[in-house]
Amino acid sequence: MPLADATCLLELQAPVWASSKNMMAQACYGLMLPLADACVSWSSRLGLGLFQSMLAELLYSSCFKNPHHKDMYINSSDYLALLNNERPNPNSTAWKQNFLRIKKLVLIGGPDDGVITPWQSSQFGFYDDNETVIEMKNQKVFLMDLFGLKTLYARGDLALCSMAGVAHVFWHSNETVYKTCIEKWLT
């Protein structure tokens, strides 16, 4: 039995230990991206359809985006896909107008983050189907200006700041990050 199948099976058989769905989601999606495909496959083979609704509810407040299951993300995410206007919703126009009220958006990230994967997603980059990182300017949400990102960029109100050597838990307290990426915009 592959590791992912064993992990998911263990989670299903031990709901008390597992803290139920959340632990299963963490085991199948939080450890390594390849486990995600195995868990969805395992669930499908058993006819459970388990992951579509469960993962939409649990994974990082519906912020998880699997590059190998984009349809599942778009159809199931009740948070990120809606905010990004990747799926129609009654608030899309108002949300885009509100986003465009931002005076300056500074997106900070770096290769040593250790939590955000790929780290470029902190700057609206993401994987394609082959897990090659596609930068923000080549993403659908930017090209189609789904929520105003391209408009913000065009008017000069979007800044990217990339820094190596900063772990995820230190972005908010690193003085170099503050001096390099934040301070100049606080005038």
C-alpha positions as CSV (number, residue, x, y, z in Angstrom):
1,M,0.0,0.0,0.0
2,P,1.5,3.4,-1.0
3,L,2.3,5.7,1.9
4,A,-0.5,8.2,1.0
5,D,-3.1,5.4,1.0
6,A,-1.8,4.1,4.3
7,T,-1.9,7.6,5.8
8,C,-5.4,8.3,4.6
9,L,-6.6,4.9,5.8
10,L,-5.0,5.4,9.2
11,E,-6.8,8.7,9.4
12,L,-10.2,7.2,8.5
13,Q,-9.8,4.4,11.1
14,A,-8.7,6.7,13.9
15,P,-11.1,9.6,14.1
16,V,-10.3,10.3,17.8
17,W,-6.6,10.4,17.3
18,A,-7.0,12.2,14.0
19,S,-9.1,15.1,15.1
20,S,-11.0,13.7,12.2
21,K,-11.1,15.5,8.9
22,N,-8.5,18.2,9.7
23,M,-5.8,15.7,10.4
24,M,-6.7,13.7,7.3
25,A,-6.5,16.9,5.3
26,Q,-3.1,17.8,6.8
27,A,-1.7,14.3,6.2
28,C,-2.9,14.1,2.6
29,Y,-2.3,17.7,1.6
30,G,0.0,19.3,4.2
31,L,3.0,17.0,4.1
32,M,3.8,16.8,0.4
33,L,2.0,17.9,-2.7
34,P,2.3,14.4,-4.4
35,L,0.3,12.9,-1.5
36,A,-2.7,15.0,-2.6
37,D,-3.1,13.1,-5.9
38,A,-2.8,9.8,-4.1
39,C,-5.4,10.7,-1.5
40,V,-7.9,11.9,-4.1
41,S,-7.2,8.8,-6.1
42,W,-7.7,6.6,-3.1
43,S,-10.9,8.3,-2.1
44,S,-12.2,8.0,-5.7
45,R,-11.4,4.3,-6.0
46,L,-13.5,3.7,-2.9
47,G,-16.3,5.8,-4.3
48,L,-16.2,8.1,-1.3
49,G,-15.9,11.5,-3.0
50,L,-14.5,12.4,0.4
51,F,-12.1,15.1,-0.5
52,Q,-14.1,17.4,-2.7
53,S,-16.3,18.8,0.1
54,M,-14.1,18.0,3.1
55,L,-11.1,19.8,1.7
56,A,-13.0,22.8,0.7
57,E,-14.2,23.2,4.3
58,L,-10.9,22.5,6.0
59,L,-7.8,23.3,4.1
60,Y,-6.4,26.6,5.2
61,S,-9.8,28.2,5.1
62,S,-10.3,27.1,1.5
63,C,-7.0,28.8,0.6
64,F,-5.3,25.6,-0.6
65,K,-4.9,25.5,-4.4
66,N,-3.7,22.2,-5.9
67,P,-2.2,22.7,-9.4
68,H,-3.3,19.2,-10.4
69,H,-6.9,19.7,-9.4
70,K,-7.7,23.2,-10.5
71,D,-11.4,22.4,-11.3
72,M,-11.9,21.0,-7.7
73,Y,-10.3,24.2,-6.3
74,I,-12.5,26.5,-8.5
75,N,-15.7,24.6,-7.8
76,S,-15.1,23.9,-4.1
77,S,-13.3,26.9,-2.7
78,D,-15.7,29.2,-0.9
79,Y,-13.0,31.7,-0.1
80,L,-10.0,32.2,-2.4
81,A,-11.6,31.3,-5.7
82,L,-14.4,33.8,-4.9
83,L,-12.1,36.6,-3.8
84,N,-10.0,36.1,-6.9
85,N,-13.1,36.2,-9.0
86,E,-12.2,32.8,-10.5
87,R,-15.7,31.7,-9.9
88,P,-18.8,34.0,-10.4
89,N,-20.3,35.4,-7.3
90,P,-22.8,38.2,-6.5
91,N,-20.1,40.2,-4.7
92,S,-17.5,40.2,-7.4
93,T,-18.0,43.7,-8.7
94,A,-18.1,45.2,-5.2
95,W,-15.0,43.2,-4.1
96,K,-13.1,44.3,-7.2
97,Q,-14.0,48.0,-6.6
98,N,-12.9,47.7,-2.9
99,F,-9.6,46.1,-3.9
100,L,-9.0,49.0,-6.3
101,R,-9.3,51.4,-3.4
102,I,-5.9,50.2,-2.2
103,K,-3.4,53.0,-2.5
104,K,-0.3,50.8,-2.4
105,L,0.0,47.0,-2.3
106,V,3.4,45.6,-1.3
107,L,3.7,41.9,-1.8
108,I,6.6,40.5,0.2
109,G,8.0,36.9,-0.1
110,G,11.2,34.9,-0.5
111,P,12.6,31.5,-1.3
112,D,13.4,30.7,2.3
113,D,9.9,31.2,3.6
114,G,9.5,27.5,4.3
115,V,5.7,27.5,4.6
116,I,4.2,29.2,1.5
117,T,4.6,26.9,-1.5
118,P,5.6,28.0,-4.0
119,W,6.9,31.1,-2.2
120,Q,6.0,33.1,-5.3
121,S,2.4,32.6,-4.5
122,S,2.9,35.3,-1.8
123,Q,3.3,37.6,-4.9
124,F,0.4,35.9,-6.9
125,G,2.7,33.5,-8.8
126,F,1.7,29.9,-8.9
127,Y,2.4,26.5,-10.4
128,D,1.3,25.4,-13.9
129,D,0.3,21.8,-14.5
130,N,3.9,20.7,-14.6
131,E,4.7,22.5,-11.3
132,T,6.7,25.2,-13.0
133,V,6.3,28.5,-11.3
134,I,4.5,31.0,-13.4
135,E,4.9,34.6,-12.3
136,M,2.1,36.9,-11.4
137,K,2.1,38.8,-14.8
138,N,1.4,35.5,-16.6
139,Q,-1.4,34.3,-14.3
140,K,-5.0,34.3,-15.5
141,V,-6.1,36.5,-12.5
142,F,-3.6,39.1,-13.6
143,L,-4.0,38.9,-17.4
144,M,-7.8,39.0,-17.2
145,D,-7.7,41.5,-14.3
146,L,-10.2,39.4,-12.5
147,F,-10.1,41.3,-9.2
148,G,-8.0,44.4,-10.1
149,L,-4.5,43.2,-9.8
150,K,-3.5,44.3,-13.3
151,T,-5.2,47.7,-12.8
152,L,-3.3,48.2,-9.6
153,Y,0.0,47.3,-11.4
154,A,-0.8,49.6,-14.4
155,R,-1.3,52.6,-12.2
156,G,1.9,51.9,-10.3
157,D,0.3,50.9,-7.0
158,L,1.7,47.4,-6.8
159,A,5.2,46.6,-5.6
160,L,6.9,43.3,-5.2
161,C,9.7,42.8,-2.7
162,S,11.6,39.5,-2.7
163,M,14.1,38.6,0.0
164,A,16.1,35.5,0.6
165,G,17.1,34.3,4.1
166,V,13.8,35.0,5.9
167,A,11.7,32.2,7.3
168,H,7.9,32.5,7.4
169,V,7.6,33.2,11.1
170,F,10.0,36.1,10.9
171,W,8.6,38.3,8.1
172,H,6.8,40.6,10.5
173,S,9.7,41.1,12.8
174,N,12.8,41.2,10.5
175,E,14.3,44.7,10.5
176,T,15.9,44.2,7.0
177,V,12.4,43.3,5.6
178,Y,11.0,46.5,7.2
179,K,13.8,48.8,6.0
180,T,13.9,47.3,2.5
181,C,10.2,46.4,1.7
182,I,8.0,48.5,4.0
183,E,9.5,51.7,5.4
184,K,9.7,53.6,2.1
185,W,5.9,53.2,1.5
186,L,4.9,54.7,4.9
187,T,5.2,58.3,3.9
